[in-house]
Amino acid sequence: MSLLSLFEGLEASPIGVFVKDRGATFASIEAVHLMALALLGGAVLATDLRLMNVILRDVPSSTVNQNAHKVFKIALWVLLITGFFMLAGVATKCYHSFYYWVKMLALATGILFVFAIKQPLLKRDHTLINPWTLKFVALASMSLWFLVAASGRWIGFSG
Amino acid sequence: MATPNSFDIREKIALGVSAVIVVASIVYWISQVVGALEMLRLAYG
């Protein structure tokens, strides 16, 4: 069973048909997807700009990170669930789209980076972490999630 | 005990991975901009 046949099967499945059947279904799911993306983007920016000492300088970075990470996790779950439904509706288009695969690679890297590198590092006392490490980690995080958002939008433009 | 100016192994890994991601992002976006400029040149001369 090839990856293409998996995607074709998903689009032909009851979920795929349900999403594709009416334009309003896909649009509604996409609206929720975009709101969750805004939430995730806000959580990422709040944490990373604080780590770079740009915003919220009067609030401890550990406090910003702890609270923003809760929002990040909720937003990520919503994105993954709504993203799956959206994929079901346009699976073969996504399979053939270069930018879909860029988005998936960036998403996988982003999730791994957050849970395997960034959060374990930030669980420690931030005053004991080299400030340049914090800045670089923040920059990498913003780069990854920006790429996820941009390539996601690009899928729509690339027909 | 780690001090803010020293790096322990976890920090080194985080820094290394972050540097790779940042460099890869720069390379990716430069290639995208170059590709777009080339396409515009082909389309409009």
N, CA and C atoms of all chains as a GROMACS GRO file, in nm:
protein
  612
    1MET      N    1   0.085  -0.120   0.000
    1MET     CA    2   0.000   0.000   0.000
    1MET      C    3   0.088   0.125   0.000
    2SER      N    4   0.077   0.205  -0.107
    2SER     CA    5   0.164   0.322  -0.119
    2SER      C    6   0.104   0.439  -0.042
    3LEU      N    7   0.190   0.541  -0.024
    3LEU     CA    8   0.144   0.661   0.046
    3LEU      C    9   0.031   0.728  -0.034
    4LEU      N   10   0.046   0.730  -0.168
    4LEU     CA   11  -0.057   0.791  -0.252
    4LEU      C   12  -0.191   0.720  -0.234
    5SER      N   13  -0.187   0.588  -0.230
    5SER     CA   14  -0.313   0.514  -0.215
    5SER      C   15  -0.376   0.539  -0.078
    6LEU      N   16  -0.292   0.563   0.021
    6LEU     CA   17  -0.342   0.599   0.156
    6LEU      C   18  -0.416   0.732   0.150
    7PHE      N   19  -0.354   0.828   0.083
    7PHE     CA   20  -0.414   0.961   0.070
    7PHE      C   21  -0.544   0.952  -0.010
    8GLU      N   22  -0.541   0.875  -0.120
    8GLU     CA   23  -0.662   0.860  -0.202
    8GLU      C   24  -0.773   0.794  -0.121
    9GLY      N   25  -0.734   0.693  -0.041
    9GLY     CA   26  -0.830   0.624   0.044
    9GLY      C   27  -0.891   0.717   0.147
   10LEU      N   28  -0.807   0.805   0.203
   10LEU     CA   29  -0.856   0.902   0.302
   10LEU      C   30  -0.958   0.997   0.239
   11GLU      N   31  -0.928   1.044   0.118
   11GLU     CA   32  -1.018   1.138   0.052
   11GLU      C   33  -1.151   1.070   0.014
   12ALA      N   34  -1.144   0.940  -0.018
   12ALA     CA   35  -1.265   0.866  -0.055
   12ALA      C   36  -1.341   0.812   0.066
   13SER      N   37  -1.281   0.826   0.185
   13SER     CA   38  -1.344   0.773   0.306
   13SER      C   39  -1.466   0.856   0.346
   14PRO      N   40  -1.551   0.807   0.436
   14PRO     CA   41  -1.667   0.885   0.482
   14PRO      C   42  -1.628   1.023   0.537
   15ILE      N   43  -1.513   1.029   0.605
   15ILE     CA   44  -1.468   1.159   0.659
   15ILE      C   45  -1.436   1.254   0.544
   16GLY      N   46  -1.363   1.205   0.444
   16GLY     CA   47  -1.326   1.287   0.329
   16GLY      C   48  -1.448   1.336   0.253
   17VAL      N   49  -1.543   1.246   0.233
   17VAL     CA   50  -1.665   1.282   0.160
   17VAL      C   51  -1.745   1.385   0.239
   18PHE      N   52  -1.753   1.364   0.371
   18PHE     CA   53  -1.825   1.456   0.458
   18PHE      C   54  -1.766   1.597   0.450
   19VAL      N   55  -1.634   1.605   0.454
   19VAL     CA   56  -1.568   1.736   0.452
   19VAL      C   57  -1.582   1.802   0.316
   20LYS      N   58  -1.574   1.720   0.210
   20LYS     CA   59  -1.578   1.777   0.075
   20LYS      C   60  -1.718   1.810   0.028
   21ASP      N   61  -1.816   1.742   0.086
   21ASP     CA   62  -1.953   1.748   0.033
   21ASP      C   63  -2.007   1.888   0.026
   22ARG      N   64  -1.995   1.959   0.136
   22ARG     CA   65  -2.042   2.097   0.136
   22ARG      C   66  -1.926   2.192   0.162
   23GLY      N   67  -1.924   2.299   0.088
   23GLY     CA   68  -1.816   2.398   0.106
   23GLY      C   69  -1.812   2.454   0.245
   24ALA      N   70  -1.929   2.467   0.307
   24ALA     CA   71  -1.935   2.526   0.441
   24ALA      C   72  -1.864   2.438   0.545
   25THR      N   73  -1.863   2.306   0.523
   25THR     CA   74  -1.799   2.216   0.620
   25THR      C   75  -1.650   2.242   0.624
   26PHE      N   76  -1.588   2.240   0.505
   26PHE     CA   77  -1.444   2.263   0.499
   26PHE      C   78  -1.410   2.402   0.551
   27ALA      N   79  -1.489   2.500   0.512
   27ALA     CA   80  -1.463   2.638   0.554
   27ALA      C   81  -1.474   2.654   0.705
   28SER      N   82  -1.571   2.588   0.765
   28SER     CA   83  -1.590   2.597   0.910
   28SER      C   84  -1.473   2.532   0.983
   29ILE      N   85  -1.432   2.415   0.934
   29ILE     CA   86  -1.317   2.347   0.997
   29ILE      C   87  -1.192   2.432   0.981
   30GLU      N   88  -1.176   2.490   0.863
   30GLU     CA   89  -1.060   2.574   0.838
   30GLU      C   90  -1.060   2.697   0.928
   31ALA      N   91  -1.177   2.753   0.955
   31ALA     CA   92  -1.187   2.870   1.042
   31ALA      C   93  -1.137   2.836   1.182
   32VAL      N   94  -1.178   2.720   1.232
   32VAL     CA   95  -1.132   2.676   1.364
   32VAL      C   96  -0.981   2.650   1.361
   33HIS      N   97  -0.935   2.590   1.250
   33HIS     CA   98  -0.792   2.564   1.232
   33HIS      C   99  -0.711   2.693   1.239
   34LEU      N  100  -0.760   2.797   1.172
   34LEU     CA  101  -0.688   2.924   1.169
   34LEU      C  102  -0.692   2.994   1.305
   35MET      N  103  -0.803   2.981   1.376
   35MET     CA  104  -0.809   3.041   1.510
   35MET      C  105  -0.710   2.972   1.604
   36ALA      N  106  -0.702   2.839   1.591
   36ALA     CA  107  -0.605   2.765   1.672
   36ALA      C  108  -0.462   2.803   1.634
   37LEU      N  109  -0.441   2.829   1.504
   37LEU     CA  110  -0.308   2.871   1.459
   37LEU      C  111  -0.273   3.007   1.520
   38ALA      N  112  -0.371   3.096   1.527
   38ALA     CA  113  -0.348   3.226   1.588
   38ALA      C  114  -0.311   3.210   1.736
   39LEU      N  115  -0.381   3.118   1.802
   39LEU     CA  116  -0.353   3.090   1.943
   39LEU      C  117  -0.212   3.033   1.961
   40LEU      N  118  -0.177   2.939   1.877
   40LEU     CA  119  -0.044   2.878   1.884
   40LEU      C  120   0.063   2.981   1.855
   41GLY      N  121   0.038   3.061   1.750
   41GLY     CA  122   0.134   3.166   1.713
   41GLY      C  123   0.152   3.266   1.826
   42GLY      N  124   0.042   3.300   1.892
   42GLY     CA  125   0.050   3.393   2.004
   42GLY      C  126   0.131   3.335   2.119
   43ALA      N  127   0.107   3.208   2.149
   43ALA     CA  128   0.182   3.142   2.257
   43ALA      C  129   0.331   3.135   2.224
   44VAL      N  130   0.361   3.101   2.099
   44VAL     CA  131   0.502   3.092   2.056
   44VAL      C  132   0.569   3.229   2.064
   45LEU      N  133   0.501   3.330   2.012
   45LEU     CA  134   0.561   3.464   2.011
   45LEU      C  135   0.578   3.519   2.152
   46ALA      N  136   0.478   3.498   2.237
   46ALA     CA  137   0.487   3.548   2.374
   46ALA      C  138   0.609   3.487   2.445
   47THR      N  139   0.625   3.356   2.431
   47THR     CA  140   0.738   3.288   2.496
   47THR      C  141   0.870   3.330   2.434
   48ASP      N  142   0.877   3.322   2.302
   48ASP     CA  143   1.006   3.343   2.235
   48ASP      C  144   1.052   3.488   2.240
   49LEU      N  145   0.959   3.581   2.226
   49LEU     CA  146   1.000   3.722   2.237
   49LEU      C  147   1.039   3.757   2.380
   50ARG      N  148   0.978   3.689   2.477
   50ARG     CA  149   1.019   3.709   2.617
   50ARG      C  150   1.160   3.652   2.640
   51LEU      N  151   1.186   3.534   2.581
   51LEU     CA  152   1.319   3.474   2.596
   51LEU      C  153   1.427   3.562   2.533
   52MET      N  154   1.385   3.637   2.429
   52MET     CA  155   1.480   3.728   2.363
   52MET      C  156   1.483   3.864   2.431
   53ASN      N  157   1.408   3.876   2.541
   53ASN     CA  158   1.404   4.002   2.619
   53ASN      C  159   1.345   4.119   2.542
   54VAL      N  160   1.248   4.089   2.455
   54VAL     CA  161   1.187   4.196   2.374
   54VAL      C  162   1.057   4.245   2.439
   55ILE      N  163   0.975   4.150   2.487
   55ILE     CA  164   0.847   4.188   2.548
   55ILE      C  165   0.835   4.132   2.690
   56LEU      N  166   0.742   4.185   2.765
   56LEU     CA  167   0.708   4.135   2.900
   56LEU      C  168   0.833   4.121   2.989
   57ARG      N  169   0.920   4.220   2.981
   57ARG     CA  170   1.046   4.209   3.055
   57ARG      C  171   1.028   4.215   3.206
   58ASP      N  172   0.909   4.264   3.248
   58ASP     CA  173   0.883   4.273   3.392
   58ASP      C  174   0.826   4.142   3.448
   59VAL      N  175   0.804   4.045   3.360
   59VAL     CA  176   0.749   3.915   3.404
   59VAL      C  177   0.859   3.809   3.388
   60PRO      N  178   0.880   3.725   3.488
   60PRO     CA  179   0.983   3.620   3.475
   60PRO      C  180   0.957   3.532   3.353
   61SER      N  181   1.061   3.502   3.277
   61SER     CA  182   1.044   3.425   3.153
   61SER      C  183   0.988   3.285   3.182
   62SER      N  184   1.019   3.231   3.298
   62SER     CA  185   0.966   3.099   3.332
   62SER      C  186   0.813   3.105   3.348
   63THR      N  187   0.763   3.215   3.403
   63THR     CA  188   0.618   3.233   3.419
   63THR      C  189   0.551   3.245   3.282
   64VAL      N  190   0.608   3.325   3.194
   64VAL     CA  191   0.553   3.341   3.060
   64VAL      C  192   0.552   3.205   2.989
   65ASN      N  193   0.664   3.134   2.998
   65ASN     CA  194   0.675   3.004   2.931
   65ASN      C  195   0.574   2.903   2.986
   66GLN      N  196   0.562   2.895   3.117
   66GLN     CA  197   0.470   2.797   3.177
   66GLN      C  198   0.326   2.822   3.132
   67ASN      N  199   0.285   2.947   3.136
   67ASN     CA  200   0.146   2.978   3.100
   67ASN      C  201   0.121   2.968   2.950
   68ALA      N  202   0.216   3.015   2.872
   68ALA     CA  203   0.200   3.008   2.726
   68ALA      C  204   0.203   2.864   2.676
   69HIS      N  205   0.282   2.780   2.742
   69HIS     CA  206   0.292   2.640   2.698
   69HIS      C  207   0.160   2.565   2.714
   70LYS      N  208   0.083   2.604   2.816
   70LYS     CA  209  -0.050   2.540   2.833
   70LYS      C  210  -0.137   2.573   2.712
   71VAL      N  211  -0.136   2.699   2.673
   71VAL     CA  212  -0.214   2.744   2.556
   71VAL      C  213  -0.162   2.676   2.430
   72PHE      N  214  -0.030   2.667   2.421
   72PHE     CA  215   0.034   2.605   2.304
   72PHE      C  216  -0.016   2.462   2.286
   73LYS      N  217  -0.020   2.385   2.395
   73LYS     CA  218  -0.060   2.244   2.385
   73LYS      C  219  -0.205   2.230   2.340
   74ILE      N  220  -0.293   2.313   2.395
   74ILE     CA  221  -0.434   2.307   2.355
   74ILE      C  222  -0.447   2.342   2.206
   75ALA      N  223  -0.380   2.450   2.166
   75ALA     CA  224  -0.387   2.494   2.027
   75ALA      C  225  -0.332   2.387   1.933
   76LEU      N  226  -0.224   2.323   1.974
   76LEU     CA  227  -0.163   2.219   1.890
   76LEU      C  228  -0.259   2.102   1.868
   77TRP      N  229  -0.327   2.061   1.973
   77TRP     CA  230  -0.425   1.952   1.959
   77TRP      C  231  -0.537   1.990   1.862
   78VAL      N  232  -0.587   2.113   1.878
   78VAL     CA  233  -0.695   2.158   1.788
   78VAL      C  234  -0.645   2.161   1.644
   79LEU      N  235  -0.522   2.210   1.625
   79LEU     CA  236  -0.464   2.216   1.491
   79LEU      C  237  -0.450   2.077   1.430
   80LEU      N  238  -0.403   1.983   1.507
   80LEU     CA  239  -0.383   1.847   1.456
   80LEU      C  240  -0.516   1.782   1.418
   81ILE      N  241  -0.617   1.801   1.503
   81ILE     CA  242  -0.747   1.739   1.475
   81ILE      C  243  -0.814   1.804   1.354
   82THR      N  244  -0.822   1.936   1.354
   82THR     CA  245  -0.884   2.005   1.239
   82THR      C  246  -0.801   1.986   1.113
   83GLY      N  247  -0.669   1.981   1.128
   83GLY     CA  248  -0.582   1.957   1.013
   83GLY      C  249  -0.607   1.822   0.950
   84PHE      N  250  -0.631   1.723   1.031
   84PHE     CA  251  -0.662   1.589   0.978
   84PHE      C  252  -0.790   1.592   0.896
   85PHE      N  253  -0.892   1.659   0.949
   85PHE     CA  254  -1.020   1.667   0.876
   85PHE      C  255  -1.002   1.744   0.746
   86MET      N  256  -0.925   1.852   0.750
   86MET     CA  257  -0.901   1.929   0.628
   86MET      C  258  -0.824   1.845   0.526
   87LEU      N  259  -0.726   1.772   0.574
   87LEU     CA  260  -0.648   1.685   0.484
   87LEU      C  261  -0.739   1.583   0.417
   88ALA      N  262  -0.833   1.528   0.493
   88ALA     CA  263  -0.924   1.427   0.439
   88ALA      C  264  -1.003   1.482   0.319
   89GLY      N  265  -1.034   1.610   0.324
   89GLY     CA  266  -1.113   1.670   0.216
   89GLY      C  267  -1.032   1.697   0.090
   90VAL      N  268  -0.903   1.719   0.106
   90VAL     CA  269  -0.819   1.756  -0.011
   90VAL      C  270  -0.691   1.673  -0.012
   91ALA      N  271  -0.702   1.546   0.022
   91ALA     CA  272  -0.582   1.463   0.042
   91ALA      C  273  -0.494   1.450  -0.082
   92THR      N  274  -0.553   1.425  -0.198
   92THR     CA  275  -0.469   1.404  -0.317
   92THR      C  276  -0.403   1.534  -0.360
   93LYS      N  277  -0.472   1.647  -0.345
   93LYS     CA  278  -0.411   1.777  -0.374
   93LYS      C  279  -0.291   1.798  -0.282
   94CYS      N  280  -0.307   1.768  -0.155
   94CYS     CA  281  -0.197   1.785  -0.060
   94CYS      C  282  -0.081   1.690  -0.092
   95TYR      N  283  -0.114   1.568  -0.129
   95TYR     CA  284  -0.008   1.471  -0.160
   95TYR      C  285   0.083   1.525  -0.270
   96HIS      N  286   0.022   1.589  -0.371
   96HIS     CA  287   0.099   1.638  -0.486
   96HIS      C  288   0.157   1.778  -0.462
   97SER      N  289   0.130   1.836  -0.345
   97SER     CA  290   0.177   1.972  -0.317
   97SER      C  291   0.311   1.969  -0.243
   98PHE      N  292   0.413   2.034  -0.300
   98PHE     CA  293   0.545   2.042  -0.237
   98PHE      C  294   0.534   2.110  -0.102
   99TYR      N  295   0.451   2.216  -0.097
   99TYR     CA  296   0.446   2.297   0.025
   99TYR      C  297   0.373   2.225   0.138
  100TYR      N  298   0.288   2.129   0.105
  100TYR     CA  299   0.225   2.046   0.208
  100TYR      C  300   0.333   1.966   0.280
  101TRP      N  301   0.426   1.909   0.204
  101TRP     CA  302   0.532   1.828   0.265
  101TRP      C  303   0.631   1.916   0.343
  102VAL      N  304   0.653   2.037   0.294
  102VAL     CA  305   0.737   2.131   0.371
  102VAL      C  306   0.670   2.159   0.505
  103LYS      N  307   0.539   2.184   0.501
  103LYS     CA  308   0.464   2.211   0.624
  103LYS      C  309   0.471   2.092   0.721
  104MET      N  310   0.454   1.972   0.668
  104MET     CA  311   0.455   1.854   0.755
  104MET      C  312   0.592   1.833   0.817
  105LEU      N  313   0.698   1.856   0.737
  105LEU     CA  314   0.833   1.842   0.790
  105LEU      C  315   0.858   1.947   0.899
  106ALA      N  316   0.817   2.072   0.871
  106ALA     CA  317   0.834   2.179   0.970
  106ALA      C  318   0.752   2.151   1.095
  107LEU      N  319   0.631   2.097   1.077
  107LEU     CA  320   0.544   2.066   1.191
  107LEU      C  321   0.605   1.957   1.279
  108ALA      N  322   0.653   1.850   1.213
  108ALA     CA  323   0.715   1.741   1.289
  108ALA      C  324   0.839   1.790   1.362
  109THR      N  325   0.920   1.869   1.291
  109THR     CA  326   1.042   1.924   1.353
  109THR      C  327   1.005   2.016   1.469
  110GLY      N  328   0.903   2.099   1.447
  110GLY     CA  329   0.858   2.191   1.552
  110GLY      C  330   0.812   2.119   1.676
  111ILE      N  331   0.731   2.016   1.658
  111ILE     CA  332   0.680   1.940   1.773
  111ILE      C  333   0.795   1.872   1.848
  112LEU      N  334   0.885   1.809   1.771
  112LEU     CA  335   1.002   1.744   1.833
  112LEU      C  336   1.087   1.847   1.908
  113PHE      N  337   1.109   1.961   1.843
  113PHE     CA  338   1.194   2.065   1.902
  113PHE      C  339   1.136   2.116   2.032
  114VAL      N  340   1.004   2.141   2.032
  114VAL     CA  341   0.940   2.194   2.153
  114VAL      C  342   0.948   2.093   2.267
  115PHE      N  343   0.911   1.968   2.241
  115PHE     CA  344   0.898   1.871   2.350
  115PHE      C  345   1.027   1.800   2.387
  116ALA      N  346   1.124   1.796   2.293
  116ALA     CA  347   1.249   1.725   2.324
  116ALA      C  348   1.364   1.818   2.358
  117ILE      N  349   1.358   1.942   2.309
  117ILE     CA  350   1.471   2.033   2.330
  117ILE      C  351   1.430   2.154   2.416
  118LYS      N  352   1.330   2.229   2.365
  118LYS     CA  353   1.300   2.359   2.426
  118LYS      C  354   1.242   2.346   2.567
  119GLN      N  355   1.134   2.270   2.581
  119GLN     CA  356   1.069   2.261   2.712
  119GLN      C  357   1.157   2.195   2.818
  120PRO      N  358   1.229   2.085   2.786
  120PRO     CA  359   1.321   2.030   2.888
  120PRO      C  360   1.426   2.133   2.932
  121LEU      N  361   1.472   2.215   2.836
  121LEU     CA  362   1.570   2.319   2.872
  121LEU      C  363   1.506   2.424   2.961
  122LEU      N  364   1.384   2.467   2.924
  122LEU     CA  365   1.319   2.577   2.995
  122LEU      C  366   1.259   2.537   3.129
  123LYS      N  367   1.258   2.407   3.158
  123LYS     CA  368   1.208   2.363   3.290
  123LYS      C  369   1.306   2.404   3.399
  124ARG      N  370   1.432   2.428   3.359
  124ARG     CA  371   1.533   2.467   3.457
  124ARG      C  372   1.520   2.615   3.492
  125ASP      N  373   1.596   2.658   3.590
  125ASP     CA  374   1.602   2.798   3.628
  125ASP      C  375   1.664   2.877   3.512
  126HIS      N  376   1.589   2.971   3.457
  126HIS     CA  377   1.635   3.044   3.338
  126HIS      C  378   1.756   3.131   3.367
  127THR      N  379   1.772   3.171   3.492
  127THR     CA  380   1.888   3.256   3.525
  127THR      C  381   2.019   3.177   3.517
  128LEU      N  382   2.008   3.044   3.519
  128LEU     CA  383   2.128   2.960   3.510
  128LEU      C  384   2.160   2.919   3.366
  129ILE      N  385   2.073   2.957   3.273
  129ILE     CA  386   2.094   2.922   3.132
  129ILE      C  387   2.160   3.040   3.063
  130ASN      N  388   2.258   3.010   2.978
  130ASN     CA  389   2.326   3.115   2.905
  130ASN      C  390   2.224   3.194   2.822
  131PRO      N  391   2.224   3.328   2.832
  131PRO     CA  392   2.124   3.407   2.759
  131PRO      C  393   2.126   3.384   2.608
  132TRP      N  394   2.245   3.359   2.551
  132TRP     CA  395   2.253   3.335   2.407
  132TRP      C  396   2.185   3.204   2.368
  133THR      N  397   2.192   3.106   2.456
  133THR     CA  398   2.121   2.980   2.430
  133THR      C  399   1.971   3.007   2.422
  134LEU      N  400   1.921   3.084   2.518
  134LEU     CA  401   1.778   3.117   2.520
  134LEU      C  402   1.738   3.191   2.393
  135LYS      N  403   1.821   3.285   2.350
  135LYS     CA  404   1.789   3.364   2.231
  135LYS      C  405   1.788   3.277   2.105
  136PHE      N  406   1.886   3.188   2.095
  136PHE     CA  407   1.894   3.101   1.977
  136PHE      C  408   1.779   3.002   1.973
  137VAL      N  409   1.745   2.948   2.089
  137VAL     CA  410   1.633   2.855   2.096
  137VAL      C  411   1.504   2.926   2.057
  138ALA      N  412   1.487   3.049   2.105
  138ALA     CA  413   1.369   3.128   2.071
  138ALA      C  414   1.363   3.156   1.922
  139LEU      N  415   1.477   3.192   1.864
  139LEU     CA  416   1.483   3.222   1.721
  139LEU      C  417   1.451   3.098   1.638
  140ALA      N  418   1.506   2.984   1.677
  140ALA     CA  419   1.478   2.859   1.606
  140ALA      C  420   1.330   2.824   1.615
  141SER      N  421   1.273   2.841   1.733
  141SER     CA  422   1.130   2.811   1.752
  141SER      C  423   1.043   2.899   1.662
  142MET      N  424   1.071   3.029   1.661
  142MET     CA  425   0.992   3.121   1.578
  142MET      C  426   1.009   3.087   1.430
  143SER      N  427   1.132   3.051   1.387
  143SER     CA  428   1.157   3.016   1.247
  143SER      C  429   1.072   2.895   1.206
  144LEU      N  430   1.071   2.795   1.292
  144LEU     CA  431   0.997   2.672   1.261
  144LEU      C  432   0.847   2.698   1.249
  145TRP      N  433   0.789   2.765   1.348
  145TRP     CA  434   0.644   2.783   1.346
  145TRP      C  435   0.601   2.883   1.239
  146PHE      N  436   0.689   2.978   1.207
  146PHE     CA  437   0.660   3.067   1.095
  146PHE      C  438   0.654   2.986   0.966
  147LEU      N  439   0.748   2.893   0.950
  147LEU     CA  440   0.750   2.809   0.829
  147LEU      C  441   0.624   2.722   0.821
  148VAL      N  442   0.579   2.671   0.935
  148VAL     CA  443   0.456   2.590   0.936
  148VAL      C  444   0.338   2.676   0.886
  149ALA      N  445   0.327   2.796   0.941
  149ALA     CA  446   0.215   2.883   0.904
  149ALA      C  447   0.224   2.927   0.759
  150ALA      N  448   0.344   2.970   0.717
  150ALA     CA  449   0.361   3.022   0.582
  150ALA      C  450   0.338   2.913   0.477
  151SER      N  451   0.395   2.796   0.498
  151SER     CA  452   0.378   2.690   0.398
  151SER      C  453   0.233   2.639   0.398
  152GLY      N  454   0.167   2.645   0.512
  152GLY     CA  455   0.026   2.609   0.517
  152GLY      C  456  -0.058   2.701   0.430
  153ARG      N  457  -0.030   2.830   0.439
  153ARG     CA  458  -0.099   2.929   0.356
  153ARG      C  459  -0.063   2.910   0.208
  154TRP      N  460   0.061   2.871   0.184
  154TRP     CA  461   0.113   2.854   0.049
  154TRP      C  462   0.043   2.740  -0.024
  155ILE      N  463   0.001   2.638   0.054
  155ILE     CA  464  -0.071   2.526  -0.008
  155ILE      C  465  -0.194   2.578  -0.082
  156GLY      N  466  -0.263   2.670  -0.016
  156GLY     CA  467  -0.382   2.728  -0.077
  156GLY      C  468  -0.352   2.806  -0.203
  157PHE      N  469  -0.240   2.877  -0.204
  157PHE     CA  470  -0.205   2.960  -0.318
  157PHE      C  471  -0.149   2.879  -0.434
  158SER      N  472  -0.090   2.763  -0.403
  158SER     CA  473  -0.022   2.688  -0.509
  158SER      C  474  -0.117   2.598  -0.586
  159GLY      N  475  -0.247   2.612  -0.561
  159GLY     CA  476  -0.350   2.542  -0.640
  159GLY      C  477  -0.336   2.392  -0.634
  160MET      N  478   2.810   2.336   3.943
  160MET     CA  479   2.684   2.407   3.920
  160MET      C  480   2.699   2.498   3.796
  161ALA      N  481   2.602   2.497   3.708
  161ALA     CA  482   2.612   2.575   3.585
  161ALA      C  483   2.596   2.723   3.616
  162THR      N  484   2.669   2.804   3.546
  162THR     CA  485   2.655   2.949   3.560
  162THR      C  486   2.599   3.001   3.427
  163PRO      N  487   2.543   3.122   3.428
  163PRO     CA  488   2.482   3.173   3.305
  163PRO      C  489   2.583   3.183   3.191
  164ASN      N  490   2.712   3.196   3.222
  164ASN     CA  491   2.809   3.212   3.114
  164ASN      C  492   2.872   3.082   3.068
  165SER      N  493   2.839   2.972   3.132
  165SER     CA  494   2.894   2.843   3.087
  165SER      C  495   2.783   2.763   3.021
  166PHE      N  496   2.824   2.660   2.946
  166PHE     CA  497   2.728   2.574   2.876
  166PHE      C  498   2.739   2.433   2.928
  167ASP      N  499   2.626   2.374   2.969
  167ASP     CA  500   2.632   2.232   3.000
  167ASP      C  501   2.585   2.155   2.875
  168ILE      N  502   2.588   2.024   2.884
  168ILE     CA  503   2.566   1.941   2.765
  168ILE      C  504   2.428   1.965   2.704
  169ARG      N  505   2.327   1.982   2.790
  169ARG     CA  506   2.192   2.003   2.738
  169ARG      C  507   2.182   2.136   2.663
  170GLU      N  508   2.250   2.235   2.716
  170GLU     CA  509   2.250   2.365   2.650
  170GLU      C  510   2.322   2.357   2.518
  171LYS      N  511   2.434   2.282   2.516
  171LYS     CA  512   2.510   2.268   2.392
  171LYS      C  513   2.425   2.201   2.284
  172ILE      N  514   2.351   2.098   2.324
  172ILE     CA  515   2.263   2.030   2.228
  172ILE      C  516   2.156   2.127   2.178
  173ALA      N  517   2.094   2.200   2.270
  173ALA     CA  518   1.989   2.296   2.233
  173ALA      C  519   2.044   2.402   2.138
  174LEU      N  520   2.162   2.451   2.171
  174LEU     CA  521   2.225   2.554   2.087
  174LEU      C  522   2.258   2.498   1.950
  175GLY      N  523   2.313   2.378   1.944
  175GLY     CA  524   2.350   2.315   1.818
  175GLY      C  525   2.229   2.292   1.730
  176VAL      N  526   2.125   2.233   1.788
  176VAL     CA  527   2.003   2.205   1.710
  176VAL      C  528   1.939   2.336   1.663
  177SER      N  529   1.935   2.435   1.750
  177SER     CA  530   1.878   2.565   1.714
  177SER      C  531   1.955   2.630   1.601
  178ALA      N  532   2.088   2.622   1.607
  178ALA     CA  533   2.170   2.680   1.502
  178ALA      C  534   2.142   2.612   1.368
  179VAL      N  535   2.130   2.480   1.368
  179VAL     CA  536   2.099   2.406   1.245
  179VAL      C  537   1.964   2.451   1.189
  180ILE      N  538   1.865   2.465   1.276
  180ILE     CA  539   1.731   2.506   1.232
  180ILE      C  540   1.735   2.647   1.174
  181VAL      N  541   1.804   2.739   1.240
  181VAL     CA  542   1.810   2.877   1.192
  181VAL      C  543   1.881   2.883   1.056
  182VAL      N  544   1.994   2.814   1.044
  182VAL     CA  545   2.068   2.814   0.917
  182VAL      C  546   1.983   2.752   0.806
  183ALA      N  547   1.917   2.639   0.836
  183ALA     CA  548   1.832   2.574   0.736
  183ALA      C  549   1.717   2.666   0.693
  184SER      N  550   1.661   2.740   0.788
  184SER     CA  551   1.553   2.836   0.755
  184SER      C  552   1.605   2.944   0.662
  185ILE      N  553   1.723   2.998   0.692
  185ILE     CA  554   1.780   3.103   0.608
  185ILE      C  555   1.802   3.051   0.466
  186VAL      N  556   1.861   2.933   0.455
  186VAL     CA  557   1.887   2.873   0.324
  186VAL      C  558   1.756   2.852   0.250
  187TYR      N  559   1.654   2.800   0.320
  187TYR     CA  560   1.524   2.773   0.256
  187TYR      C  561   1.462   2.902   0.203
  188TRP      N  562   1.458   3.005   0.286
  188TRP     CA  563   1.391   3.129   0.242
  188TRP      C  564   1.469   3.200   0.132
  189ILE      N  565   1.602   3.194   0.137
  189ILE     CA  566   1.680   3.252   0.027
  189ILE      C  567   1.648   3.179  -0.103
  190SER      N  568   1.639   3.044  -0.097
  190SER     CA  569   1.608   2.968  -0.219
  190SER      C  570   1.467   3.001  -0.270
  191GLN      N  571   1.375   3.024  -0.180
  191GLN     CA  572   1.238   3.059  -0.220
  191GLN      C  573   1.236   3.197  -0.288
  192VAL      N  574   1.308   3.293  -0.231
  192VAL     CA  575   1.311   3.428  -0.288
  192VAL      C  576   1.379   3.425  -0.425
  193VAL      N  577   1.490   3.352  -0.434
  193VAL     CA  578   1.561   3.341  -0.563
  193VAL      C  579   1.471   3.276  -0.668
  194GLY      N  580   1.400   3.172  -0.629
  194GLY     CA  581   1.307   3.105  -0.720
  194GLY      C  582   1.196   3.198  -0.767
  195ALA      N  583   1.144   3.277  -0.675
  195ALA     CA  584   1.036   3.371  -0.710
  195ALA      C  585   1.088   3.479  -0.806
  196LEU      N  586   1.208   3.529  -0.780
  196LEU     CA  587   1.268   3.632  -0.868
  196LEU      C  588   1.291   3.575  -1.009
  197GLU      N  589   1.336   3.451  -1.014
  197GLU     CA  590   1.360   3.386  -1.144
  197GLU      C  591   1.230   3.370  -1.221
  198MET      N  592   1.124   3.332  -1.149
  198MET     CA  593   0.994   3.314  -1.212
  198MET      C  594   0.941   3.446  -1.266
  199LEU      N  595   0.960   3.553  -1.189
  199LEU     CA  596   0.917   3.686  -1.233
  199LEU      C  597   0.997   3.730  -1.356
  200ARG      N  598   1.126   3.697  -1.354
  200ARG     CA  599   1.211   3.733  -1.470
  200ARG      C  600   1.163   3.659  -1.595
  201LEU      N  601   1.129   3.532  -1.580
  201LEU     CA  602   1.079   3.452  -1.693
  201LEU      C  603   0.945   3.505  -1.743
  202ALA      N  604   0.862   3.546  -1.648
  202ALA     CA  605   0.728   3.590  -1.685
  202ALA      C  606   0.728   3.729  -1.750
  203TYR      N  607   0.812   3.818  -1.693
  203TYR     CA  608   0.807   3.958  -1.738
  203TYR      C  609   0.932   4.005  -1.810
  204GLY      N  610   1.032   3.922  -1.817
  204GLY     CA  611   1.154   3.959  -1.891
  204GLY      C  612   1.248   4.050  -1.815
   0.00000   0.00000   0.00000
